[in-house]
């Protein structure tokens, strides 16, 4: 009789340890996938988000059944881990697809070209004395176009 009680107690302790491990793993995976999706929200499609929502639902169910039905709680925690792994895989695929659709390399040259146009326009308007309304005369320089400009050229300070 004592041996049977000891075996039951040992089985309950193993189940409790298994539950704690399953919950920890599920929580970690769900949190990691949630963070990944949150930081890449523009690239992630609905399938990955749906799997994550299902994983979160199973994780909550596991926590709710923790005290009353540890075996069922473990099943829900394991389902949450599996669904989180599926969500991660789908999210990775979505991010890779977005990178292929919008490669970074092509935009760099266009940005440099636009930046050059804007800077060139600002500098040339400054040379004409129209840089923000502050012409060369504002520093005591000449008001003629040949006597100063944005870069100066005489005048009193």
Secondary structure as UniProt FT lines:
FT   HELIX           2..39
FT   TURN            40..43
FT   HELIX           46..65
FT   TURN            66..68
FT   HELIX           70..101
FT   HELIX           105..127
FT   TURN            128..129
FT   TURN            132..133
FT   HELIX           136..139
FT   TURN            145..146
FT   TURN            150..151
//
